[in-house]
Amino acid sequence: MARALANPLASVSSLSTEVRLAAGQGVGGHGLVNQLTMTKPFELPQSWAIVTNTVLPTTIMQNSREYWGLGDANIAAVLVAPPRDNVFVGAGVVTQFPSATRAGLGARNWAAGPVLAVGYQDDVISASLKLTQGWTLGGPTGQTRTTLTALRSQISVGLGDGWSAGVNGEADYDWEGTGRSRWTVPVSLTLSRVLTFSDDRAVQIGGLITHYALPGGPQRAVWEFGLNLTFVVPRGYFFGR
């Protein structure tokens, strides 16, 4: 089960929540961010699959005063080919919904674009790369357009007895930004353990430390400290099989 959770293209139904404490959010403030992610695979003939991910972020931020709200929701659907020689390949589409409840918590635009992913996994090492491109499709008049290229990398090593350690990197480029604020480059160190209760029920408990090498603007954190809980559930748990 630990190997399956380390593979973002695996056909595993799960619900996860990640809470991150941000240091340096805004000017002299701190922030608390929670990200809820639901993963639902759909099996296809001949070992093909469609893996969907729904992400909904919420934020409580203090910058002179406290405010909270929802961010923009993202839904991705990736068609994953049968693995060959421990290599996984997938391609699909990602859509952003303008669910942000206030300015500063999201772009508040409709956006969509392609996503490409490739991964490798053996008995010890899991590694993956995911490239996404998003373009604004529409939104309220006067809202900032979204043209974002994002590269996600992940590598983890199994330590035995359900333990694993890894490094996650991201590089986001905002084509609508200016100067160094176009780039957001966080790097995370992770440590987690999976507790398995049955073939289709487990929970992963993990921690992470994130440093923003390029914060993407003055309102972004420099450091984040987080906890993650991922619940593996039976395949038919979300919307049937």
Backbone as CSV, one residue per row, in Angstrom:
resi,resn,N_x,N_y,N_z,CA_x,CA_y,CA_z,C_x,C_y,C_z
1,MET,0.823,-1.206,0.000,0.000,0.000,0.000,0.864,1.267,0.000
2,ALA,2.007,1.231,0.700,2.903,2.383,0.708,3.419,2.680,-0.694
3,ARG,3.706,1.637,-1.489,4.165,1.824,-2.860,3.067,2.456,-3.710
4,ALA,1.832,2.022,-3.525,0.728,2.572,-4.308,0.513,4.050,-4.009
5,LEU,0.592,4.437,-2.738,0.382,5.838,-2.377,1.534,6.730,-2.841
6,ALA,2.707,6.133,-3.055,3.847,6.914,-3.546,3.772,7.157,-5.044
7,ASN,2.854,6.479,-5.739,2.708,6.618,-7.179,1.471,7.462,-7.496
8,PRO,1.637,8.693,-8.001,0.468,9.548,-8.272,-0.418,9.046,-9.395
9,LEU,0.035,8.043,-10.156,-0.764,7.484,-11.244,-1.374,6.145,-10.870
10,ALA,-1.260,5.755,-9.607,-1.791,4.463,-9.182,-3.314,4.515,-9.084
11,SER,-3.946,3.368,-9.316,-5.410,3.274,-9.234,-5.826,2.989,-7.794
12,VAL,-5.749,4.011,-6.962,-6.086,3.903,-5.539,-7.085,4.995,-5.192
13,SER,-8.203,4.612,-4.593,-9.182,5.601,-4.118,-8.742,6.113,-2.760
14,SER,-8.651,7.425,-2.614,-8.173,7.984,-1.352,-8.754,9.369,-1.119
15,LEU,-8.737,9.756,0.135,-9.136,11.097,0.562,-8.055,11.596,1.505
16,SER,-7.467,12.740,1.194,-6.358,13.240,2.009,-6.594,14.692,2.398
17,THR,-6.036,15.048,3.540,-6.053,16.437,3.996,-4.652,16.799,4.438
18,GLU,-4.194,17.942,4.003,-2.852,18.415,4.347,-2.962,19.814,4.936
19,VAL,-2.475,19.964,6.165,-2.511,21.240,6.865,-1.095,21.785,6.923
20,ARG,-0.903,23.023,6.450,0.421,23.629,6.415,0.405,24.962,7.153
21,LEU,1.395,25.164,8.018,1.602,26.443,8.697,2.652,27.213,7.933
22,ALA,2.278,28.392,7.421,3.179,29.202,6.610,3.803,30.295,7.466
23,ALA,5.131,30.402,7.403,5.858,31.445,8.122,6.282,32.523,7.136
24,GLY,5.928,33.781,7.437,6.277,34.872,6.550,5.208,35.180,5.536
25,GLN,3.959,34.800,5.797,2.850,35.072,4.881,2.528,36.564,4.933
26,GLY,2.723,37.258,3.824,2.489,38.694,3.821,3.594,39.418,4.574
27,VAL,3.277,40.551,5.160,4.249,41.369,5.851,4.158,41.087,7.344
28,GLY,5.101,40.295,7.855,5.145,40.028,9.283,4.028,39.149,9.796
29,GLY,3.380,38.395,8.935,2.270,37.565,9.370,2.538,36.090,9.177
30,HIS,1.537,35.285,9.502,1.616,33.839,9.320,0.301,33.367,8.736
31,GLY,0.310,32.187,8.145,-0.908,31.669,7.545,-1.073,30.193,7.817
32,LEU,-2.306,29.742,7.784,-2.640,28.336,7.944,-3.450,27.915,6.725
33,VAL,-2.951,26.896,6.010,-3.564,26.457,4.764,-3.913,24.981,4.879
34,ASN,-5.124,24.624,4.473,-5.539,23.227,4.425,-5.921,22.877,2.993
35,GLN,-5.439,21.726,2.526,-5.753,21.276,1.171,-6.400,19.906,1.233
36,LEU,-7.617,19.828,0.710,-8.362,18.578,0.679,-8.289,17.997,-0.733
37,THR,-7.870,16.726,-0.828,-7.695,16.085,-2.131,-8.433,14.756,-2.161
38,MET,-9.228,14.541,-3.191,-9.916,13.276,-3.396,-9.419,12.649,-4.691
39,THR,-8.964,11.397,-4.611,-8.488,10.661,-5.775,-9.432,9.507,-6.062
40,LYS,-9.912,9.437,-7.292,-10.852,8.398,-7.688,-10.423,7.819,-9.033
41,PRO,-10.027,6.533,-9.076,-9.679,5.908,-10.350,-10.884,5.204,-10.987
42,PHE,-10.857,5.117,-12.291,-11.873,4.372,-13.045,-11.140,3.381,-13.933
43,GLU,-11.344,2.104,-13.692,-10.654,1.076,-14.449,-11.268,0.915,-15.837
44,LEU,-10.400,0.701,-16.832,-10.792,0.494,-18.218,-10.273,-0.867,-18.678
45,PRO,-10.744,-1.354,-19.808,-10.256,-2.652,-20.306,-8.745,-2.643,-20.568
46,GLN,-8.145,-3.820,-20.533,-6.733,-4.035,-20.860,-5.802,-3.220,-19.972
47,SER,-6.179,-3.086,-18.704,-5.334,-2.455,-17.671,-5.142,-0.955,-17.841
48,TRP,-5.915,-0.325,-18.714,-5.910,1.130,-18.772,-6.759,1.669,-17.623
49,ALA,-6.572,2.951,-17.299,-7.350,3.553,-16.216,-7.417,5.063,-16.399
50,ILE,-8.456,5.649,-15.858,-8.551,7.111,-15.737,-8.482,7.454,-14.252
51,VAL,-7.492,8.240,-13.883,-7.306,8.633,-12.487,-7.698,10.099,-12.346
52,THR,-8.677,10.383,-11.497,-9.136,11.756,-11.279,-8.673,12.259,-9.918
53,ASN,-8.338,13.535,-9.873,-7.951,14.196,-8.629,-8.724,15.500,-8.485
54,THR,-9.371,15.677,-7.354,-10.090,16.912,-7.050,-9.429,17.567,-5.850
55,VAL,-8.995,18.822,-6.006,-8.266,19.535,-4.963,-9.036,20.791,-4.583
56,LEU,-9.276,20.969,-3.271,-9.959,22.153,-2.761,-9.139,22.736,-1.612
57,PRO,-8.482,23.878,-1.810,-7.706,24.502,-0.735,-8.550,25.480,0.080
58,THR,-8.275,25.551,1.378,-8.873,26.562,2.258,-7.747,27.264,2.991
59,THR,-7.955,28.524,3.326,-6.890,29.345,3.907,-7.405,30.155,5.083
60,ILE,-6.584,30.199,6.139,-6.767,31.166,7.230,-5.463,31.936,7.305
61,MET,-5.506,33.227,7.036,-4.284,34.002,6.899,-4.340,35.233,7.803
62,GLN,-3.198,35.580,8.391,-3.122,36.774,9.229,-2.117,37.722,8.621
63,ASN,-2.572,38.876,8.232,-1.721,39.913,7.657,-2.333,41.260,8.053
64,SER,-1.998,41.718,9.249,-2.626,42.851,9.917,-3.953,42.448,10.533
65,ARG,-4.674,41.557,9.873,-5.945,41.066,10.375,-6.149,39.653,9.833
66,GLU,-7.050,38.917,10.459,-7.294,37.549,10.034,-8.393,37.511,8.969
67,TYR,-8.222,36.654,8.003,-9.300,36.367,7.074,-9.152,34.926,6.608
68,TRP,-10.255,34.350,6.154,-10.242,32.954,5.751,-11.171,32.778,4.562
69,GLY,-11.020,31.639,3.874,-11.893,31.366,2.749,-11.390,30.211,1.916
70,LEU,-12.149,29.916,0.873,-11.806,28.849,-0.054,-10.950,29.386,-1.187
71,GLY,-10.080,28.530,-1.714,-9.331,28.850,-2.914,-10.022,28.283,-4.144
72,ASP,-9.374,28.387,-5.280,-9.927,27.841,-6.519,-9.787,26.316,-6.517
73,ALA,-10.852,25.623,-6.871,-10.837,24.161,-6.944,-10.240,23.715,-8.280
74,ASN,-9.535,22.582,-8.235,-8.947,22.012,-9.446,-9.363,20.553,-9.580
75,ILE,-9.754,20.174,-10.794,-10.093,18.784,-11.082,-9.268,18.325,-12.279
76,ALA,-8.525,17.237,-12.094,-7.709,16.671,-13.162,-8.166,15.259,-13.465
77,ALA,-8.166,14.901,-14.741,-8.485,13.546,-15.181,-7.366,13.093,-16.116
78,VAL,-6.686,12.007,-15.736,-5.517,11.535,-16.484,-5.749,10.105,-16.951
79,LEU,-5.575,9.876,-18.247,-5.650,8.532,-18.812,-4.283,7.875,-18.653
80,VAL,-4.236,6.771,-17.905,-2.981,6.112,-17.562,-2.858,4.806,-18.341
81,ALA,-1.739,4.652,-19.050,-1.487,3.439,-19.824,-0.998,2.316,-18.908
82,PRO,-1.122,1.069,-19.330,-0.585,-0.039,-18.541,0.914,0.129,-18.329
83,PRO,1.422,-0.127,-17.131,2.856,0.057,-16.873,3.710,-0.928,-17.659
84,ARG,4.876,-0.448,-18.092,5.841,-1.295,-18.783,7.216,-1.072,-18.171
85,ASP,7.867,-2.150,-17.747,9.202,-2.071,-17.144,9.227,-1.050,-16.014
86,ASN,8.198,-1.086,-15.164,8.101,-0.213,-13.985,7.875,1.257,-14.331
87,VAL,7.509,1.552,-15.566,7.292,2.938,-16.003,5.805,3.161,-16.240
88,PHE,5.285,4.273,-15.679,3.887,4.673,-15.856,3.844,5.954,-16.686
89,VAL,2.880,6.027,-17.608,2.719,7.218,-18.447,1.248,7.580,-18.481
90,GLY,0.951,8.897,-18.388,-0.428,9.345,-18.432,-0.564,10.708,-19.083
91,ALA,-1.739,11.001,-19.622,-2.031,12.295,-20.226,-3.503,12.595,-20.020
92,GLY,-3.810,13.876,-19.839,-5.205,14.228,-19.609,-5.414,15.724,-19.604
93,VAL,-6.377,16.172,-18.809,-6.754,17.576,-18.769,-6.994,17.988,-17.320
94,VAL,-6.684,19.232,-17.001,-6.953,19.786,-15.681,-7.811,21.034,-15.849
95,THR,-8.786,21.194,-14.957,-9.713,22.321,-15.013,-9.725,23.042,-13.678
96,GLN,-9.673,24.362,-13.733,-9.748,25.194,-12.525,-11.117,25.865,-12.457
97,PHE,-11.755,25.761,-11.289,-13.061,26.367,-11.074,-12.915,27.591,-10.162
98,PRO,-13.582,28.705,-10.470,-13.423,29.944,-9.689,-14.206,29.896,-8.378
99,SER,-13.756,29.046,-7.457,-14.453,28.894,-6.174,-13.871,29.755,-5.064
100,ALA,-12.821,30.548,-5.364,-12.217,31.408,-4.338,-13.247,32.386,-3.791
101,THR,-13.309,32.489,-2.472,-14.326,33.323,-1.841,-13.912,34.780,-1.694
102,ARG,-12.642,35.081,-1.966,-12.211,36.474,-1.917,-10.914,36.622,-2.693
103,ALA,-10.612,37.868,-3.081,-9.386,38.158,-3.813,-8.179,37.792,-2.956
104,GLY,-7.157,37.278,-3.598,-5.955,36.872,-2.897,-5.905,35.397,-2.565
105,LEU,-7.067,34.724,-2.624,-7.118,33.292,-2.338,-7.192,32.460,-3.607
106,GLY,-7.259,33.111,-4.761,-7.317,32.392,-6.027,-7.457,33.352,-7.178
107,ALA,-7.331,32.847,-8.394,-7.445,33.688,-9.582,-8.890,34.069,-9.866
108,ARG,-9.856,33.249,-9.359,-11.289,33.485,-9.548,-11.667,33.508,-11.031
109,ASN,-10.989,32.674,-11.811,-11.272,32.518,-13.232,-11.489,31.043,-13.548
110,TRP,-12.209,30.791,-14.634,-12.246,29.457,-15.216,-10.968,29.262,-16.015
111,ALA,-10.314,28.113,-15.838,-9.097,27.829,-16.591,-9.014,26.333,-16.870
112,ALA,-8.281,25.980,-17.922,-8.117,24.572,-18.275,-6.874,24.417,-19.122
113,GLY,-6.410,23.168,-19.218,-5.238,22.890,-20.027,-4.833,21.434,-19.924
114,PRO,-3.795,21.049,-20.670,-3.368,19.648,-20.679,-2.461,19.320,-19.496
115,VAL,-2.376,18.033,-19.205,-1.459,17.536,-18.188,-0.787,16.276,-18.719
116,LEU,0.528,16.183,-18.542,1.312,15.022,-18.937,2.065,14.522,-17.710
117,ALA,2.127,13.206,-17.550,2.788,12.648,-16.370,3.531,11.378,-16.742
118,VAL,4.668,11.167,-16.077,5.445,9.953,-16.249,6.013,9.570,-14.888
119,GLY,6.050,8.289,-14.611,6.545,7.838,-13.315,7.305,6.536,-13.426
120,TYR,8.166,6.298,-12.450,8.923,5.048,-12.353,8.789,4.536,-10.930
121,GLN,8.659,3.228,-10.789,8.522,2.650,-9.460,9.046,1.225,-9.445
122,ASP,9.924,0.947,-8.455,10.343,-0.424,-8.199,10.058,-0.739,-6.738
123,ASP,10.712,-1.728,-6.184,10.405,-2.140,-4.820,10.837,-1.122,-3.774
124,VAL,11.732,-0.191,-4.142,12.267,0.768,-3.170,11.998,2.214,-3.571
125,ILE,12.211,2.534,-4.832,12.178,3.924,-5.291,10.903,4.196,-6.086
126,SER,10.307,5.354,-5.817,9.179,5.865,-6.606,9.530,7.272,-7.062
127,ALA,9.387,7.549,-8.358,9.704,8.873,-8.889,8.685,9.239,-9.954
128,SER,8.370,10.531,-10.053,7.389,10.978,-11.043,7.646,12.420,-11.438
129,LEU,7.211,12.756,-12.655,7.202,14.122,-13.179,5.826,14.400,-13.762
130,LYS,5.304,15.594,-13.490,4.000,15.984,-14.037,4.080,17.412,-14.543
131,LEU,3.698,17.607,-15.801,3.718,18.924,-16.431,2.292,19.331,-16.766
132,THR,1.886,20.515,-16.321,0.553,21.031,-16.632,0.662,22.438,-17.212
133,GLN,-0.304,22.770,-18.051,-0.406,24.103,-18.636,-1.852,24.552,-18.541
134,GLY,-2.079,25.721,-17.955,-3.430,26.232,-17.807,-3.603,27.588,-18.444
135,TRP,-4.750,27.783,-19.109,-5.097,29.058,-19.725,-6.467,29.504,-19.227
136,THR,-6.648,30.791,-19.061,-7.939,31.335,-18.669,-8.972,31.131,-19.772
137,LEU,-10.150,30.627,-19.369,-11.264,30.460,-20.305,-12.314,31.550,-20.136
138,GLY,-12.373,32.129,-18.936,-13.360,33.169,-18.680,-13.459,33.445,-17.204
139,GLY,-14.114,34.555,-16.869,-14.273,34.942,-15.482,-14.818,36.353,-15.386
140,PRO,-14.938,36.877,-14.163,-15.465,38.229,-13.998,-14.615,39.267,-14.702
141,THR,-15.247,40.313,-15.184,-14.546,41.407,-15.839,-13.541,42.035,-14.879
142,GLY,-12.323,42.239,-15.364,-11.305,42.875,-14.546,-10.439,41.917,-13.754
143,GLN,-10.776,40.614,-13.731,-9.962,39.644,-13.017,-8.673,39.359,-13.775
144,THR,-7.603,39.080,-13.027,-6.320,38.765,-13.631,-6.403,37.456,-14.406
145,ARG,-5.872,37.467,-15.632,-5.871,36.260,-16.437,-4.877,35.252,-15.875
146,THR,-5.116,33.978,-16.162,-4.259,32.901,-15.695,-3.615,32.216,-16.892
147,THR,-2.291,32.247,-16.949,-1.523,31.479,-17.921,-0.351,30.891,-17.154
148,LEU,-0.505,29.663,-16.699,0.438,29.079,-15.748,0.978,27.756,-16.263
149,THR,2.303,27.645,-16.259,2.977,26.387,-16.561,3.549,25.841,-15.254
150,ALA,3.269,24.576,-14.961,3.685,24.003,-13.683,4.355,22.653,-13.912
151,LEU,5.510,22.460,-13.294,6.225,21.194,-13.330,6.350,20.665,-11.913
152,ARG,5.872,19.443,-11.689,5.935,18.807,-10.372,6.847,17.588,-10.453
153,SER,7.767,17.476,-9.498,8.637,16.313,-9.427,8.546,15.705,-8.037
154,GLN,8.701,14.402,-7.974,8.582,13.698,-6.708,9.460,12.457,-6.733
155,ILE,10.205,12.245,-5.661,10.980,11.026,-5.513,10.920,10.600,-4.054
156,SER,10.657,9.335,-3.820,10.580,8.815,-2.460,11.268,7.464,-2.395
157,VAL,11.750,7.139,-1.199,12.473,5.895,-0.966,11.782,5.147,0.167
158,GLY,11.458,3.883,-0.074,10.862,3.072,0.963,11.898,2.662,2.002
159,LEU,11.555,2.852,3.271,12.471,2.554,4.367,12.115,1.269,5.099
160,GLY,11.032,0.613,4.686,10.596,-0.602,5.343,9.557,-0.342,6.408
161,ASP,8.732,-1.354,6.686,7.695,-1.290,7.708,6.721,-0.134,7.465
162,GLY,6.470,0.196,6.193,5.519,1.242,5.851,6.075,2.654,5.857
163,TRP,7.346,2.825,6.231,7.964,4.154,6.278,8.530,4.530,4.907
164,SER,8.509,5.813,4.597,9.142,6.319,3.378,9.568,7.765,3.592
165,ALA,10.612,8.165,2.874,11.103,9.539,2.913,11.270,10.026,1.491
166,GLY,11.061,11.319,1.273,11.130,11.801,-0.091,11.423,13.278,-0.214
167,VAL,11.593,13.692,-1.464,11.800,15.096,-1.829,10.809,15.434,-2.937
168,ASN,10.052,16.495,-2.749,9.108,16.981,-3.752,9.540,18.364,-4.215
169,GLY,9.560,18.582,-5.511,9.909,19.892,-6.056,8.840,20.392,-7.002
170,GLU,8.675,21.700,-7.051,7.712,22.314,-7.963,8.361,23.533,-8.612
171,ALA,7.954,23.814,-9.829,8.378,25.031,-10.513,7.190,25.562,-11.292
172,ASP,6.608,26.656,-10.816,5.455,27.286,-11.456,5.896,28.580,-12.131
173,TYR,5.490,28.758,-13.380,5.827,29.979,-14.116,4.546,30.668,-14.551
174,ASP,4.341,31.887,-14.059,3.161,32.683,-14.375,3.489,33.614,-15.541
175,TRP,2.940,33.294,-16.715,3.243,34.080,-17.910,2.648,35.483,-17.845
176,GLU,1.706,35.703,-16.947,1.091,37.020,-16.814,1.799,37.880,-15.769
177,GLY,2.748,37.311,-15.051,3.464,38.048,-14.012,4.601,38.874,-14.579
178,THR,5.382,39.456,-13.669,6.516,40.282,-14.070,7.725,39.924,-13.220
179,GLY,8.914,39.933,-13.851,10.157,39.729,-13.117,10.207,38.400,-12.376
180,ARG,10.830,38.453,-11.198,10.987,37.248,-10.392,9.664,36.736,-9.842
181,SER,8.648,37.604,-9.798,7.357,37.168,-9.274,6.669,36.162,-10.196
182,ARG,7.212,35.985,-11.421,6.647,34.971,-12.308,6.906,33.561,-11.788
183,TRP,7.981,33.385,-11.028,8.408,32.058,-10.599,7.985,31.769,-9.164
184,THR,7.463,30.564,-8.940,7.221,30.039,-7.601,7.867,28.656,-7.550
185,VAL,8.880,28.512,-6.680,9.662,27.270,-6.661,9.802,26.770,-5.219
186,PRO,8.855,25.946,-4.755,8.997,25.334,-3.434,9.656,23.950,-3.525
187,VAL,10.418,23.611,-2.484,11.042,22.295,-2.366,10.673,21.737,-0.991
188,SER,10.192,20.494,-0.952,9.705,19.900,0.296,10.461,18.622,0.626
189,LEU,10.720,18.425,1.921,11.216,17.163,2.452,10.070,16.490,3.187
190,THR,9.848,15.199,2.935,8.702,14.506,3.514,9.143,13.237,4.233
191,LEU,8.366,12.869,5.238,8.544,11.607,5.958,7.160,11.103,6.316
192,SER,6.869,9.839,5.995,5.519,9.326,6.228,5.552,7.844,6.551
193,ARG,4.426,7.382,7.125,4.249,5.956,7.388,2.830,5.554,7.045
194,VAL,2.682,4.376,6.460,1.380,3.837,6.088,1.010,2.717,7.046
195,LEU,-0.191,2.815,7.603,-0.753,1.763,8.450,-1.850,1.073,7.665
196,THR,-1.673,-0.217,7.380,-2.608,-0.965,6.550,-3.519,-1.813,7.421
197,PHE,-4.839,-1.687,7.161,-5.829,-2.440,7.930,-6.396,-3.611,7.135
198,SER,-6.457,-3.484,5.812,-6.924,-4.546,4.934,-6.409,-4.243,3.536
199,ASP,-6.814,-5.045,2.549,-6.332,-4.845,1.181,-6.757,-3.500,0.595
200,ASP,-7.872,-2.957,1.055,-8.359,-1.698,0.488,-8.661,-0.640,1.553
201,ARG,-8.071,-0.775,2.722,-8.237,0.226,3.772,-6.895,0.474,4.463
202,ALA,-6.483,1.733,4.466,-5.215,2.098,5.086,-5.226,3.585,5.373
203,VAL,-4.264,4.030,6.169,-4.096,5.458,6.444,-2.609,5.782,6.400
204,GLN,-2.292,6.887,5.770,-0.918,7.370,5.713,-0.808,8.635,6.557
205,ILE,0.181,8.672,7.439,0.441,9.826,8.305,1.811,10.370,7.944
206,GLY,1.894,11.639,7.636,3.169,12.195,7.194,3.392,13.630,7.642
207,GLY,4.632,14.046,7.550,5.009,15.422,7.842,5.884,15.957,6.726
208,LEU,5.931,17.272,6.595,6.748,17.880,5.546,7.266,19.241,5.981
209,ILE,8.411,19.596,5.415,9.000,20.927,5.575,9.243,21.474,4.175
210,THR,8.728,22.669,3.904,8.823,23.264,2.572,9.545,24.597,2.638
211,HIS,10.474,24.794,1.710,11.147,26.082,1.560,10.880,26.621,0.162
212,TYR,10.476,27.889,0.079,10.222,28.529,-1.210,11.511,29.211,-1.673
213,ALA,12.236,28.536,-2.589,13.455,29.112,-3.133,13.145,30.397,-3.899
214,LEU,12.026,30.390,-4.628,11.484,31.591,-5.265,10.024,31.678,-4.851
215,PRO,9.649,32.686,-4.050,8.308,32.710,-3.458,7.203,33.186,-4.376
216,GLY,7.513,33.759,-5.546,6.463,34.171,-6.472,5.749,35.444,-6.082
217,GLY,6.335,36.255,-5.208,5.708,37.520,-4.830,5.780,37.752,-3.337
218,PRO,5.517,38.981,-2.877,5.673,39.331,-1.468,4.643,38.706,-0.554
219,GLN,3.549,38.163,-1.086,2.502,37.605,-0.235,2.658,36.107,0.002
220,ARG,3.742,35.497,-0.503,3.936,34.079,-0.345,4.845,33.788,0.844
221,ALA,4.664,32.612,1.435,5.476,32.196,2.564,6.888,31.856,2.102
222,VAL,7.826,31.902,3.042,9.190,31.465,2.787,9.356,30.026,3.262
223,TRP,8.748,29.703,4.415,8.788,28.347,4.969,7.375,27.870,5.272
224,GLU,7.168,26.560,5.126,5.910,25.938,5.517,6.211,24.625,6.236
225,PHE,5.413,24.342,7.260,5.522,23.102,8.019,4.152,22.446,7.991
226,GLY,4.101,21.163,7.599,2.803,20.561,7.373,2.659,19.153,7.900
227,LEU,1.391,18.762,8.060,1.007,17.402,8.413,0.007,16.917,7.386
228,ASN,0.093,15.623,7.057,-0.771,15.050,6.029,-1.400,13.762,6.526
229,LEU,-2.700,13.624,6.273,-3.419,12.386,6.544,-4.089,11.942,5.254
230,THR,-3.824,10.704,4.829,-4.435,10.148,3.633,-5.149,8.863,3.998
231,PHE,-6.427,8.800,3.669,-7.240,7.622,3.964,-7.503,6.869,2.665
232,VAL,-7.055,5.616,2.594,-7.341,4.751,1.453,-8.674,4.056,1.709
233,VAL,-9.557,4.129,0.726,-10.904,3.588,0.891,-11.194,2.604,-0.249
234,PRO,-12.189,1.735,-0.098,-12.543,0.799,-1.175,-12.868,1.538,-2.468
235,ARG,-12.661,0.870,-3.592,-12.838,1.505,-4.916,-14.240,2.061,-5.117
236,GLY,-15.244,1.415,-4.605,-16.601,1.888,-4.816,-17.065,2.935,-3.822
237,TYR,-16.140,3.459,-3.000,-16.530,4.380,-1.935,-17.005,5.719,-2.497
238,PHE,-16.350,6.217,-3.543,-16.720,7.493,-4.161,-17.521,7.217,-5.439
239,PHE,-18.805,7.531,-5.433,-19.629,7.523,-6.650,-19.660,6.145,-7.314
240,GLY,-19.589,5.090,-6.541,-19.657,3.749,-7.128,-18.398,3.387,-7.864
241,ARG,-18.418,2.260,-8.573,-17.254,1.751,-9.254,-17.142,2.312,-10.670
